[in-house]
Amino acid sequence: MSPALRRLRSGVKLPLNRTFATAIATQNKASYYAPKKEGDISSVFASLSSSGPTPLPARFASLKSSLIQGHEAALTSSWSRLLASLRSEIDLITTTGSSIIPTLPFSEIKNHSRLLPFSRCLHKRGVAVIRNVVSEQEALGWKEEIKEYIARNPHTKAFPPDKPAVYELYWSPGQIEARAHPNVLETQRMLMSSWGKKDKNALISTEIPVSYADRLRIRQPGDSAFALGPHVDGGSVERWEREGYGKGGVYDTVFEGRWEDFDPWEASARLNVESDLYNGAGACSMFRMFQGWLSMSATEPGEGTLLVNPLFKLATVYYLLRPFFKPKNEDREKSGYLDESNWELAEVQSSVLQGATMGCTQELSDVLHPHLQLYKTMVHVPDVNPGDYVAWHCDSIHAVDKVHAGKEDSSVMYIPACPLTEVNARYLVRQRDAFLNGTPGPDFPGGKGESEHAGRMSKEDIEAAGGENGMRAMGLASWEAELENEKNFVTRVNSIVS
């Protein structure tokens, strides 16, 4: 271990120079190939840890100061504009509720007259529901296959262990068949077309979805243990770190006081992002444009389902800027606590990044992020039926019902939408090996996983479910370029997975 990296891990303040960058890069390279510890979904959340969140090293204070140096006046002005925009949007969300989330039948995803207004709303809200992506019968059939698979393999890990809701399963029959299904791939392709790229030479294809093997949930009525509060996946402290999202300058305009210029749908800036600098157990190292799940149950709001924050861009900007500002009067009960006049840019920055912990996901709360009024702005997704697909932008704040108050199970397969990129192709190689060995995907808690499970799926099952495109999505077959300007890129990614 280099001296710089040793100091980094011990929390000793490092200069923001080449030595610091080299230490981070060295750490990240080691983390990328290091196996994850065994665990479950609780490993991702500092709030679910028995020890709670770990304070950040002192170097984060210097990092914060460097991010806004020379932009202090602009940042203060932008904060004022942000708070004003939040107030008006919160009023709208409070009166609109779940109906603010756009929905579209799968049968209409190529109907331009329906797709255009849907896309506008998706851009604004960052979340959507696609109806009837697969038939109800097919989705319910997958759930039964999964339940039979669990019954045949009672040693399957799950959280909570006494009353399982989220299973450490990645290669069960239903999951394999759903990820490879042509309608699921077509839905992902449509959603990813919402993204653009300023760099026309950026090596990315939203026309070619690739598979990311995630878990599944079968939550029983009355469950209150699997209650995930508001959070954002895809890293936490990495959003502020220069060797994290800073590698693409994703949020630079926000830190410079120009948040209106921030484009959450710009893809080329995210291609070199490092979203997992600390080898977190469940931290995503793949570029997921959308997180998503396919429903295997009929679920209404309050029945153990998803909540999202349709403030979207404004909320993203807020949780990025919140660490730089502090209240003059910290009494939350006092009238005027949220008023703009009560908040100021801290003269001396602390190391605190509210809700961010190294190696864990970004968590939010009304205490840490008061202006978002999460108790008002976290809204349920609309009623869903088996076969519906729900997707939310990778920056979106989301949560899970604290209590499942329904009468039937609330069941989903987590299936995000990921484009073909060089980074994603490299991940596919490692994920493909995990699939063939029956172990969890590279981003997830390690161990023997399903390697000894009876009835585990094979690549022949993927081909039967999704044909050539299903195989390609898993890195089990080579891609073909449909456009002339894609040939060099496709040749490069084929060489990675070959």
C-alpha positions in Angstrom: 0.0 0.0 0.0 1.4 3.4 -1.0 2.0 6.0 1.8 -0.6 8.3 0.2 -3.3 5.5 0.2 -2.4 4.6 3.8 -3.0 8.2 4.8 -6.2 8.3 2.8 -7.7 5.3 4.6 -6.7 6.6 8.0 -8.4 9.9 7.4 -5.3 12.1 7.3 -5.7 15.2 5.2 -4.2 14.9 1.8 -3.4 17.7 -0.6 -5.7 17.8 -3.6 -2.9 17.1 -6.1 -1.5 14.3 -8.2 -0.5 12.2 -5.1 -4.1 12.3 -3.9 -5.5 11.4 -7.3 -3.0 8.5 -7.6 -4.0 7.2 -4.2 -7.7 7.2 -5.1 -7.0 5.6 -8.5 -4.9 2.9 -6.9 -7.6 2.2 -4.3 -10.3 2.1 -7.0 -8.4 -0.4 -9.2 -7.9 -2.7 -6.2 -11.5 -2.3 -5.2 -12.8 -3.1 -8.7 -11.3 -6.6 -8.7 -11.6 -7.4 -4.9 -14.4 -9.8 -4.0 -17.2 -8.4 -1.9 -17.8 -9.6 1.6 -20.7 -11.9 2.2 -23.9 -10.1 3.2 -27.3 -9.0 2.1 -29.1 -5.8 1.0 -28.7 -4.3 4.4 -25.0 -4.0 3.7 -25.7 -1.1 1.3 -27.3 1.2 4.0 -25.3 2.8 6.8 -28.6 3.3 8.6 -29.1 -0.5 8.7 -25.7 -1.1 10.1 -25.4 -2.0 13.8 -22.7 0.7 14.2 -24.4 3.4 12.2 -22.8 5.8 9.8 -19.1 6.4 10.0 -17.9 10.0 10.1 -16.0 11.1 6.9 -12.2 11.8 7.0 -11.1 15.4 7.4 -9.9 15.5 3.8 -13.5 16.0 2.7 -13.5 19.5 4.2 -10.7 20.4 1.8 -12.4 18.7 -1.0 -15.6 20.7 -0.5 -13.7 24.0 -0.3 -11.9 23.3 -3.5 -15.1 22.4 -5.4 -16.6 25.9 -4.8 -13.5 28.0 -4.6 -14.0 31.2 -6.7 -17.7 30.5 -7.0 -18.9 31.4 -3.5 -21.0 34.4 -4.6 -22.6 32.5 -7.5 -23.3 29.5 -5.3 -25.1 31.6 -2.7 -27.2 33.2 -5.4 -28.0 29.8 -7.0 -29.1 28.5 -3.6 -31.6 31.3 -3.3 -33.0 30.4 -6.8 -33.1 26.8 -5.9 -35.1 27.3 -2.7 -37.6 29.4 -4.6 -38.0 26.7 -7.3 -38.4 24.0 -4.7 -41.3 25.9 -2.9 -43.4 26.1 -6.1 -42.7 22.5 -7.2 -43.5 21.1 -3.7 -46.9 22.8 -3.8 -47.6 21.1 -7.1 -46.5 17.7 -6.0 -48.5 18.0 -2.8 -51.7 18.6 -4.7 -51.0 16.1 -7.5 -49.6 13.0 -5.8 -49.0 9.8 -7.7 -50.8 11.1 -10.9 -47.7 13.3 -11.5 -45.8 10.1 -12.6 -46.2 9.4 -16.3 -47.5 6.0 -17.5 -47.5 4.5 -21.0 -48.8 1.1 -22.3 -46.1 -1.0 -23.8 -48.2 -1.3 -27.0 -47.8 2.5 -27.5 -44.0 2.8 -27.1 -43.6 3.3 -30.8 -46.6 5.6 -31.2 -45.0 9.0 -31.6 -48.1 11.0 -30.6 -48.2 9.1 -27.2 -44.5 8.9 -26.7 -43.7 12.6 -27.1 -45.8 13.9 -24.2 -44.7 10.9 -22.1 -41.1 11.6 -22.8 -41.5 15.3 -21.8 -43.0 14.3 -18.5 -40.3 11.6 -17.9 -37.6 14.2 -18.4 -39.3 16.5 -15.8 -40.0 13.8 -13.2 -37.3 11.2 -13.7 -39.7 8.3 -13.2 -42.3 6.3 -15.2 -44.5 3.3 -15.4 -44.7 1.1 -18.5 -47.8 -1.0 -18.5 -48.2 -4.6 -19.7 -44.6 -5.1 -20.7 -45.3 -8.8 -20.4 -48.6 -10.5 -19.7 -50.0 -10.9 -16.2 -49.9 -14.6 -16.7 -46.3 -14.7 -17.7 -45.2 -12.4 -14.8 -47.1 -14.5 -12.2 -45.6 -17.7 -13.8 -42.1 -16.3 -13.2 -43.0 -15.7 -9.5 -44.1 -19.3 -9.1 -40.9 -20.5 -10.7 -38.9 -18.4 -8.3 -40.9 -19.6 -5.3 -40.3 -23.2 -6.4 -36.6 -22.4 -6.8 -36.5 -21.1 -3.2 -38.3 -24.1 -1.9 -35.8 -26.4 -3.5 -33.0 -24.4 -2.0 -34.0 -23.5 1.5 -30.4 -22.3 2.3 -30.9 -19.3 0.1 -29.8 -16.1 1.8 -32.4 -13.3 2.4 -33.1 -10.1 4.4 -34.4 -10.1 7.0 -33.3 -13.7 7.7 -36.3 -14.5 9.9 -39.0 -13.2 7.6 -37.4 -12.9 4.1 -38.4 -10.0 1.8 -35.3 -9.5 -0.4 -33.6 -12.7 -1.6 -29.9 -13.0 -2.5 -30.9 -14.5 -5.9 -29.5 -13.5 -9.2 -29.8 -16.6 -11.5 -33.3 -18.0 -10.7 -35.5 -19.1 -13.6 -37.9 -16.1 -13.5 -35.0 -13.6 -13.3 -33.2 -15.1 -16.3 -36.3 -15.2 -18.4 -37.4 -11.7 -17.5 -34.0 -10.0 -18.3 -33.8 -11.7 -21.6 -37.4 -11.1 -22.6 -37.7 -9.2 -25.9 -40.4 -6.8 -24.5 -38.2 -6.0 -21.5 -35.2 -5.2 -23.7 -37.4 -3.1 -26.0 -38.8 -1.1 -23.0 -35.2 -0.5 -21.8 -34.2 0.7 -25.3 -37.1 3.1 -25.4 -36.4 4.5 -22.0 -32.7 5.0 -22.7 -33.5 7.0 -25.8 -34.4 9.7 -23.4 -30.7 10.3 -22.8 -28.5 12.4 -25.1 -24.8 12.9 -25.5 -23.0 16.2 -26.1 -19.9 14.4 -27.2 -21.1 12.8 -30.5 -18.0 10.6 -30.4 -18.8 9.2 -27.0 -18.6 5.4 -27.0 -22.1 4.4 -25.9 -25.1 2.9 -27.5 -28.6 3.3 -26.0 -29.9 1.1 -28.8 -28.1 -1.9 -27.2 -29.4 -2.7 -23.7 -27.2 -4.9 -21.5 -28.2 -7.0 -18.5 -27.4 -6.1 -14.9 -28.2 -9.1 -12.6 -29.8 -7.7 -9.5 -31.9 -9.2 -6.7 -35.7 -9.8 -6.3 -38.3 -9.0 -3.6 -41.2 -11.0 -2.3 -42.5 -8.9 0.6 -45.3 -10.4 2.7 -48.3 -8.5 4.2 -47.6 -6.9 7.5 -43.8 -6.7 6.9 -42.1 -3.6 8.4 -38.5 -4.8 8.5 -37.7 -4.1 4.9 -38.3 -0.4 5.1 -35.8 1.5 3.1 -35.9 5.3 3.7 -35.3 7.9 1.0 -32.0 7.2 -0.8 -30.0 7.4 -4.0 -28.0 4.5 -5.4 -24.9 4.6 -7.5 -22.4 5.8 -4.8 -22.6 8.5 -2.2 -19.4 10.5 -1.4 -18.4 9.7 -5.0 -20.7 12.5 -6.2 -18.4 15.1 -4.7 -15.1 13.4 -5.3 -12.9 14.4 -8.2 -12.0 10.7 -8.9 -15.7 9.8 -8.7 -18.4 11.7 -10.6 -15.8 14.5 -11.0 -14.0 12.4 -13.6 -16.7 13.4 -16.0 -17.6 16.7 -14.5 -21.1 15.5 -14.1 -22.1 18.1 -11.5 -19.6 20.8 -12.2 -22.2 23.4 -13.1 -24.0 22.8 -9.8 -20.8 23.4 -7.8 -20.1 26.5 -9.9 -23.5 28.1 -9.0 -25.1 27.4 -12.4 -27.5 24.5 -11.5 -30.0 25.5 -14.2 -27.3 24.4 -16.7 -27.0 20.9 -15.2 -28.4 18.3 -17.6 -29.2 15.1 -15.8 -29.8 13.4 -19.1 -26.3 14.0 -20.6 -24.7 10.6 -21.0 -21.2 11.2 -22.3 -20.1 12.9 -19.0 -20.9 9.8 -17.1 -18.9 7.3 -19.1 -15.7 7.6 -17.0 -17.4 8.1 -13.7 -16.2 5.9 -10.7 -19.3 5.3 -8.6 -17.8 2.8 -6.3 -14.4 4.0 -4.9 -14.7 2.0 -1.7 -15.7 -1.5 -2.8 -19.1 -1.2 -1.1 -21.2 -4.3 -0.7 -23.8 -3.5 -3.2 -22.5 -0.3 -4.6 -23.1 -0.2 -8.4 -20.0 0.1 -10.6 -22.0 -0.2 -13.9 -23.6 2.7 -15.6 -27.3 2.3 -15.0 -29.3 5.0 -16.8 -32.4 3.8 -15.0 -33.0 1.6 -12.0 -36.1 -0.4 -12.5 -38.2 -3.4 -11.5 -40.8 -5.6 -13.2 -43.8 -6.3 -11.0 -45.0 -9.8 -10.2 -48.0 -8.7 -8.1 -50.9 -6.3 -8.1 -49.8 -3.6 -5.6 -51.4 -0.3 -4.6 -49.8 2.6 -2.7 -49.2 1.6 0.9 -48.8 -2.1 0.0 -45.1 -2.5 0.3 -44.3 -0.6 -2.9 -42.0 2.1 -4.2 -42.0 5.8 -3.4 -40.1 8.3 -5.6 -39.4 12.0 -5.5 -40.6 13.7 -8.6 -38.8 16.9 -7.8 -36.0 15.1 -9.6 -33.5 17.7 -10.9 -34.3 20.1 -8.1 -33.9 17.4 -5.5 -30.6 16.3 -7.1 -29.2 19.8 -7.0 -30.4 20.2 -3.4 -28.7 17.1 -2.0 -25.5 18.1 -3.9 -25.5 21.7 -2.4 -26.9 21.0 1.0 -23.4 20.1 2.5 -22.1 23.6 1.7 -24.9 25.5 3.6 -25.9 25.7 7.2 -28.7 27.3 9.3 -27.9 30.4 11.3 -30.4 29.3 13.9 -30.4 25.5 14.3 -33.7 25.2 16.2 -35.8 23.2 13.8 -38.9 24.0 15.8 -38.5 27.7 15.5 -40.7 29.5 12.9 -38.6 30.5 9.9 -36.1 27.6 10.1 -36.5 26.9 6.4 -36.5 30.6 5.3 -33.8 31.6 2.9 -32.6 34.3 5.4 -31.8 31.6 8.0 -29.4 29.8 5.7 -25.9 30.8 4.7 -22.8 29.4 2.9 -20.5 28.1 5.6 -17.3 30.2 5.9 -15.3 27.1 6.9 -16.4 23.9 5.3 -16.8 20.8 7.5 -16.1 17.2 6.3 -19.8 16.4 6.5 -21.7 15.3 3.4 -25.2 14.8 4.8 -26.3 11.2 4.4 -23.2 10.1 2.6 -21.0 7.3 3.9 -18.0 5.7 2.2 -19.0 2.3 0.7 -22.7 2.9 1.2 -25.6 4.4 -0.7 -26.7 8.1 -0.3 -29.4 8.4 2.3 -31.7 11.4 2.9 -34.0 12.5 5.7 -36.1 15.5 6.7 -33.5 16.3 9.4 -30.6 16.3 7.0 -32.4 17.7 3.9 -35.2 19.8 5.4 -36.1 21.9 2.3 -37.0 18.8 0.3 -39.9 18.2 2.7 -39.6 14.5 2.0 -42.7 13.7 4.1 -44.6 15.6 1.4 -42.6 15.0 -1.8 -42.0 11.2 -1.6 -45.0 9.9 -3.5 -46.1 6.3 -4.3 -45.9 5.0 -7.8 -49.4 4.4 -9.1 -51.1 1.0 -8.8 -49.1 -1.7 -10.6 -50.1 -5.1 -11.9 -48.1 -8.1 -12.8 -46.1 -7.4 -15.9 -45.8 -3.6 -15.4 -42.3 -2.1 -15.4 -41.3 0.8 -13.2 -38.2 2.9 -14.0 -36.5 5.8 -12.3 -33.4 7.9 -13.3 -30.2 6.9 -11.6 -30.1 10.3 -9.7 -33.6 9.9 -8.4 -34.5 9.7 -4.7 -36.6 6.7 -3.9 -37.8 4.6 -0.9 -39.9 1.6 0.1 -43.1 1.6 2.1 -42.4 1.4 5.8 -45.1 -1.1 6.3 -46.7 -3.5 3.8 -50.4 -2.8 4.7 -51.8 -4.9 1.8 -53.3 -8.4 1.9 -51.1 -10.1 -0.8 -47.4 -10.3 -1.4 -45.6 -7.3 -3.0 -43.1 -8.8 -5.4 -40.7 -7.4 -8.0 -37.6 -8.3 -9.9 -35.0 -5.5 -10.0 -34.1 -5.0 -13.6 -32.3 -1.7 -14.4 -31.7 -0.3 -17.9 -28.1 -0.2 -18.9 -26.5 1.0 -22.2 -23.6 -0.7 -24.0 -20.4 1.1 -23.0 -16.8 -0.1 -22.6 -17.1 0.0 -18.8 -20.3 -1.9 -18.9 -18.8 -4.4 -21.3 -16.0 -5.1 -18.9 -18.5 -5.6 -16.1 -20.4 -8.0 -18.3 -17.3 -10.2 -18.6 -17.1 -10.5 -14.8 -20.8 -10.9 -14.4 -20.8 -13.6 -17.1 -18.2 -15.5 -15.1 -20.3 -15.1 -12.0 -23.4 -16.5 -13.9 -21.5 -19.5 -15.2 -20.2 -20.2 -11.6 -23.5 -19.5 -9.9 -22.0 -16.8 -7.7 -23.4 -13.2 -7.1 -22.6 -10.5 -9.6 -19.4 -8.5 -9.0 -21.2 -5.6 -7.3 -23.0 -7.7 -4.8 -22.1 -9.4 -1.5 -19.9 -12.4 -2.3 -19.8 -16.0 -1.2 -20.9 -19.2 -2.9 -24.3 -17.8 -3.8 -26.3 -20.2 -6.0 -23.4 -22.3 -7.0 -24.9 -25.3 -5.2 -28.5 -24.5 -6.0 -30.7 -27.1 -7.7 -32.4 -25.8 -10.8 -30.0 -22.9 -11.5 -30.3 -21.6 -15.0 -27.8 -22.1 -17.9 -26.9 -20.0 -20.9 -29.1 -22.3 -23.0 -32.0 -21.1 -20.8 -31.1 -17.5 -21.7 -31.1 -18.3 -25.4 -34.4 -20.0 -25.1 -35.9 -17.0 -23.3 -34.5 -14.2 -25.4 -32.7 -15.5 -28.4 -29.6 -13.8 -29.8 -30.4 -10.4 -28.2 -30.9 -12.0 -24.8 -27.5 -13.7 -25.2 -25.9 -10.5 -26.2 -27.4 -8.6 -23.3 -25.5 -11.0 -21.0 -22.2 -10.8 -23.0 -22.7 -14.4 -24.2 -22.8 -13.4 -27.9 -21.2 -10.7 -30.0 -22.9 -7.6 -31.1 -23.5 -6.4 -34.7 -23.4 -2.7 -35.8 -26.5 -1.5 -37.4 -25.1 1.9 -38.3 -21.8 2.6 -40.1 -20.6 5.0 -37.3 -21.1 2.2 -34.7 -18.7 -0.3 -36.3 -15.5 0.7 -34.5 -17.3 0.9 -31.2 -19.0 -2.5 -31.6 -15.7 -4.0 -32.7 -14.1 -2.7 -29.5 -16.7 -4.0 -27.1 -16.8 -7.4 -28.9 -13.0 -7.7 -28.3 -13.7 -7.0 -24.6 -16.2 -9.8 -24.1 -14.7 -12.3 -26.5 
